[in-house]
Amino acid sequence: MSENRVLKRQSNIELMRVILMIGLTLHHIGCHGGLLSANDNLEIMFLGCIFLPLGKMIFCAFIFASMWFTIGNNFSGKKFLNIWFSVLFYNLLGMTLAIWLNDGAIHIRFANIIGCFLPLLGCSHGFAKMYLCWMLLFPFFSKITCKLSQKNILAIILLLSSIYWIEPVVMKVCRLQVRVDWITTMYVFFFVYFVVYYVKTFVDKELLEKICRNGIWGFLCFWFMYSVLAYYSYTNSNLLAQKFLSYAFATEIRPLSILGGGLLFAFFLGLKVHYSRRINLLAIGSFGVLLLHDHEYFRYVIWSQVFHTSNWVKLDFLSCLCFAVLTALIIYSIGCVIDMVRNCFYEKYFSKANFYFKCEQKLDEYFFV
């Protein structure tokens, strides 16, 4: 059965969750809020290009954090159910808000509503869906991985790298159709799992400490490069810049997105922060903030109907930046309050129920290895 250990969360990692979730919200303001399409105000477009790189690298940083603290632990039916119910709650809340505020910009079918009741298979956030799936797969991966040698792990990392980073280049050079069609988010989970396992098991601690100390500089270099090239690409329609960004950064599976995310996580991992109850309390709501503001349908409503970001294109750079940061802080604050209420309701009415305990036992029975 699963171990119910109560561990103090590291405040450096909790601080990372808070800062990166605010950064991810800024990315969504840039992408979905219309800043990147401000062709008549290049200052606002440039601000959108500054926010743009944060998305995929932060996404990968969260996956690195998940893998780092998953490896070495056992499956917990209680934790899985907690996250499953959390995803279900935000699926329904986001859909309700999207239907209520929808002005015809999105078409919501009855089937979409039904999909909200299926956190693992339906209309859930991509990260949440894959994380739930990974939680079920991890116990078996862990059992297999512990029997592999350093060279075995390295071979798997190289194989996964070649499938998504080398094969597409070779196929295009040979003018063949690129056939890679895996579930990209799940690929990142697999790849990062083996990278983290290799680092935790085989990499020298002194080398890891150096990476942690200097990781932020690598991330900032990637951020600067992506921002400048994105702005140049948008304003000049440069095909070479577009191809490079598409290969290196465009999605969470791209090499520099994963590398940038890994370096960003490494920086916070090595950051010396004393235990802070306030930081840890603030970080609790970060997952809920993601699931609500980036909901499959609510994401198309929140910027146009709630914050009216399309009007920001008339502002100057500094004013728009202030509005964006303030908006991200407001979203995070409201999200934390909602998640605290949800958690209290969940602890009182669900986690102590008899059916919940039976589900937890069944999950542990099948997935605890």
Secondary structure in CASP SS format (residue, H / E / C, confidence):
PFRMAT SS
TARGET T0000
AUTHOR 0000-0000-0000
METHOD secondary structure of the structure
MODEL  1
M C 1.00
S C 1.00
E C 1.00
N C 1.00
R C 1.00
V C 1.00
L C 1.00
K C 1.00
R C 1.00
Q C 1.00
S H 1.00
N H 1.00
I H 1.00
E H 1.00
L H 1.00
M H 1.00
R H 1.00
V H 1.00
I H 1.00
L H 1.00
M H 1.00
I H 1.00
G H 1.00
L H 1.00
T H 1.00
L H 1.00
H H 1.00
H H 1.00
I H 1.00
G H 1.00
C H 1.00
H H 1.00
G C 1.00
G C 1.00
L H 1.00
L H 1.00
S H 1.00
A C 1.00
N C 1.00
D C 1.00
N C 1.00
L H 1.00
E H 1.00
I H 1.00
M H 1.00
F H 1.00
L H 1.00
G H 1.00
C H 1.00
I H 1.00
F H 1.00
L C 1.00
P C 1.00
L H 1.00
G H 1.00
K H 1.00
M H 1.00
I H 1.00
F H 1.00
C H 1.00
A H 1.00
F H 1.00
I H 1.00
F H 1.00
A H 1.00
S H 1.00
M H 1.00
W H 1.00
F H 1.00
T H 1.00
I C 1.00
G C 1.00
N C 1.00
N C 1.00
F C 1.00
S C 1.00
G H 1.00
K H 1.00
K H 1.00
F H 1.00
L H 1.00
N H 1.00
I H 1.00
W H 1.00
F H 1.00
S H 1.00
V H 1.00
L H 1.00
F H 1.00
Y H 1.00
N H 1.00
L H 1.00
L H 1.00
G H 1.00
M H 1.00
T H 1.00
L H 1.00
A H 1.00
I H 1.00
W H 1.00
L H 1.00
N C 1.00
D C 1.00
G C 1.00
A C 1.00
I C 1.00
H C 1.00
I C 1.00
R C 1.00
F H 1.00
A H 1.00
N H 1.00
I H 1.00
I H 1.00
G H 1.00
C C 1.00
F C 1.00
L C 1.00
P C 1.00
L C 1.00
L C 1.00
G C 1.00
C C 1.00
S C 1.00
H C 1.00
G H 1.00
F H 1.00
A H 1.00
K H 1.00
M H 1.00
Y H 1.00
L H 1.00
C H 1.00
W H 1.00
M H 1.00
L H 1.00
L H 1.00
F H 1.00
P H 1.00
F H 1.00
F H 1.00
S H 1.00
K H 1.00
I H 1.00
T H 1.00
C C 1.00
K C 1.00
L C 1.00
S C 1.00
Q H 1.00
K H 1.00
N H 1.00
I H 1.00
L H 1.00
A H 1.00
I H 1.00
I H 1.00
L H 1.00
L H 1.00
L H 1.00
S H 1.00
S H 1.00
I H 1.00
Y H 1.00
W H 1.00
I H 1.00
E H 1.00
P H 1.00
V H 1.00
V H 1.00
M H 1.00
K H 1.00
V H 1.00
C C 1.00
R C 1.00
L C 1.00
Q C 1.00
V C 1.00
R C 1.00
V C 1.00
D C 1.00
W C 1.00
I C 1.00
T H 1.00
T H 1.00
M H 1.00
Y H 1.00
V H 1.00
F H 1.00
F H 1.00
F H 1.00
V H 1.00
Y H 1.00
F H 1.00
V H 1.00
V H 1.00
Y H 1.00
Y H 1.00
V H 1.00
K H 1.00
T H 1.00
F H 1.00
V C 1.00
D C 1.00
K H 1.00
E H 1.00
L H 1.00
L H 1.00
E H 1.00
K H 1.00
I H 1.00
C H 1.00
R H 1.00
N H 1.00
G H 1.00
I H 1.00
W H 1.00
G H 1.00
F H 1.00
L H 1.00
C H 1.00
F H 1.00
W H 1.00
F H 1.00
M H 1.00
Y H 1.00
S H 1.00
V H 1.00
L H 1.00
A H 1.00
Y H 1.00
Y H 1.00
S H 1.00
Y H 1.00
T H 1.00
N H 1.00
S C 1.00
N C 1.00
L H 1.00
L H 1.00
A H 1.00
Q H 1.00
K H 1.00
F H 1.00
L H 1.00
S H 1.00
Y H 1.00
A H 1.00
F C 1.00
A C 1.00
T C 1.00
E C 1.00
I C 1.00
R C 1.00
P H 1.00
L H 1.00
S H 1.00
I H 1.00
L H 1.00
G H 1.00
G H 1.00
G H 1.00
L H 1.00
L H 1.00
F H 1.00
A H 1.00
F H 1.00
F H 1.00
L H 1.00
G H 1.00
L C 1.00
K C 1.00
V C 1.00
H C 1.00
Y C 1.00
S C 1.00
R H 1.00
R H 1.00
I H 1.00
N H 1.00
L H 1.00
L H 1.00
A H 1.00
I C 1.00
G C 1.00
S H 1.00
F H 1.00
G H 1.00
V H 1.00
L H 1.00
L H 1.00
L H 1.00
H H 1.00
D C 1.00
H C 1.00
E C 1.00
Y C 1.00
F C 1.00
R H 1.00
Y H 1.00
V H 1.00
I H 1.00
W H 1.00
S H 1.00
Q H 1.00
V H 1.00
F C 1.00
H C 1.00
T H 1.00
S H 1.00
N H 1.00
W H 1.00
V H 1.00
K H 1.00
L C 1.00
D C 1.00
F H 1.00
L H 1.00
S H 1.00
C H 1.00
L H 1.00
C H 1.00
F H 1.00
A H 1.00
V H 1.00
L H 1.00
T H 1.00
A H 1.00
L H 1.00
I H 1.00
I H 1.00
Y H 1.00
S H 1.00
I H 1.00
G H 1.00
C H 1.00
V H 1.00
I H 1.00
D H 1.00
M H 1.00
V H 1.00
R H 1.00
N H 1.00
C H 1.00
F H 1.00
Y H 1.00
E H 1.00
K H 1.00
Y H 1.00
F C 1.00
S C 1.00
K C 1.00
A C 1.00
N H 1.00
F H 1.00
Y H 1.00
F H 1.00
K H 1.00
C H 1.00
E H 1.00
Q H 1.00
K H 1.00
L H 1.00
D H 1.00
E H 1.00
Y H 1.00
F H 1.00
F C 1.00
V C 1.00
END
